[in-house]
C-alpha cells in the first residue's frame, strides 16, 4: 500500500522533493514527540511501540539511516510512513507536514510529470490544525476585551494570573453568533472545514454559527503541540448548556486518545518516570504552576485504555523501567468510583499505580488556592498504592463485627488481591486482608485462589502443560545472509561493490534472496548513498510483503560487530556467504561424481572432477578470506 501511494503521489510532488524531505528529516525528532526513546546501543534508539501494546521495548529507530522498525509487530519505514501510521495521515499530508518542519518548499507537477503548477490545497489535517491555530489567536485576543471580564475574573479566582493564562493559551468565546466563523472565513477556511473541525455548526437558517459562545476557552493540544480542539467553561447563569463543553469528535480530535497538558508534561514524564492524572484543565494548570510538571487530564471522557497506551509510550513503561502512575481523584463517591475503575486498568501498566486524595477532598486547584503550592506537592508525595485504597474502600462497605459482613467483604476483596500483577506481593496482601478482616489466613487464601481462576496466591504460577518447543534461533548461514543484507542497506557506500558481486543464487533463504533481487532492482548497492531514500527504494522494489518487512527490520538491526564496519569486515562477511554456497555445490558435485561410471562415461566424469577441483580451490581461498570470525 505504501509503495503504491508513493508511486501515485510522485506524479504530484516531485520525486526529488520527496527524497529531500526524507534526507533532511530527523526521524528521531519526529518519533520522540510521541514515544520516549532510549539508547539501544550501536547508535540506535528504542522505545515502546505506538502501534501495539507491549511490556518490553521492541520499537527500534536508526537515526543514521532515518528509519524505524518494530520487531514486535513488523511495522517499519521512514518518517513519512511513521506520520501516516501514527497520525492517520495520507501520503501528501505526511510529506507536507515534514517539509514544513524542515523548511522545504515543495514543488508540484501535473500528471504528465513535466509542468510545474501552483501548490494544491493542503491535506485535511494541516488545514484543520491551521484553522484551530487561527481560532486560538482569535480567542486569546478576545480575552482582553470588556465582554471577557467574567472570564478574567474566573481565572483570577482560581489563582491564575495573566502569565498563566498566556502560557496555556486561555481565551474567550465572545457573545456573538458568528464572530469566529466570519473571522476564519476571511482567512480562507471553507464552510466544510469549519464544520468538520468542530469550530462552527449549521444554524436552522442554513448559515454557519460559532460552536462556542460566552465561554472561557482552553486550547487542547496533541502530544506534538498542535491545537486539535477546545474545552469551554460556562461563565453565565443564563447559559443553559453543560458546565464544560468540548469539541466534538473530528478527524483530528479523538477524546479517548487526548490528554490535556501532555504536550507540556511529556518531557518531565519521561525524565521522572512518573505521571500525575488529574481531572480538569485548572487542575493541570495548578499542578504545573506548583512544580508538579507531570500532570495531565482527560478531556470530557473517563480515563481509559487509549489514554493508557499514550502514557505508557511517554513513560517508557516497560520491564526495563517501570514507571509510576498517580491518580488524584476526589474523595467523594464519584472519585472513589473512578479510582476503582482505574484499578481495573492497573494490569495494563507495567509500573505501579497510586492514588493521592486530599484530606479535605479538595482537587489540586482548590488545594493550591487554600494552602499553596507546597500542599499540592505534598498531596502527590503522600500517595498510596491504588490497591490499598481499593481494598479499604471495599472492606469499609461491610459490618466487620458480623460473620456475614466479614465473609462478604472477603468475597468482594479477594478478586482485587488476585489481580495484583506483582505476584510476589500477593501473599503479603493475603495476610494483610486476613488481618483487616479479623479472619484466619487459610480461607482468605482459598478465596483469592478461586478469584484468580486457579492462580495460587503464594507468588508461584500454577503448573501448566508443556507447550510447543521454542523455535530455534537463526542458523549460522542465515545470520551471515542477514549480515550481508544489513551491510547493503545500512552501509552501501562501503559494502556496495563487494555486495553486488555476489548473486542472489548464493542466498539460501528465499526471503533473503528476494531482498537481494530487490537491491539489484533498486540499482545496486554500489551506486547508493544510503539513508531513508535508499532503504525505501529497496523496499519499493520488493516483490512481496515478507521481503518488504525484512527490509524494514534489517535497516535498524545492529551489525554484528563492535565499532564501525570497515572493508575487511565486508570482505569477511561476503566470503563467508559465498563459502557456504560453494561448499554446498561441492557436496552436490561429489554426490554426482559417485553416481557417474568413470569407464563408460569418462568424459563426463573428468569434466565433473575438474569442476570439483576448481570449486575446492575457490573454497580454500574463501575460507582464508573469511578467517577472523563474525
Protein Blocks (a to p, Z undefined) as FASTA:
>chain_A
ZZmmmmmmmmmmcfklmmmmmmmpcfklmmmmmbccddeejhiacdddfkbccfbdcbdc
dfknopacdfknopacdfklmmmmmnopafklmmmmmmmmnopacddddfkomaccdddd
ddfklmmmmmmmmmmmmmmmmmmpmklmmmmmmmmmnopafklmmmnopacddddfklmm
mmmmmnopafklmmmnopaccdfkopacdfbghiacdddddfkopafbdcdddfbfklcb
dfbdcddddfklcfklpcghklmmmmmmmmnopacddfbfklmmmmmmnopakbccdehi
acdfklmmmmmmmnopafklccdddddddfbfklmmmmmmmmmmmmmpmbdcdddddfkl
pafklmmmmnojklmmmmmmmpccfklmmmmmmmmmpcfkbmklmmmmmmmmmmmmmmpm
blmlmmmmmmmmmmmnopafklmmmmmmmmnnopafehpacdddddddddddddfklmmm
mmmmmmmmmmmmlmmmmmmmpcfklpmblklmmmmmmmmmnnpjklpggjjklmmmmmmm
pmbfklmmmmmmmmmmccfbehjddfklmmmmmmmmmmmmmmmmmmmmmmmmmmpcfklm
mmlmmmmmmmmmmmmmmmmmmmmmmgnbZZ
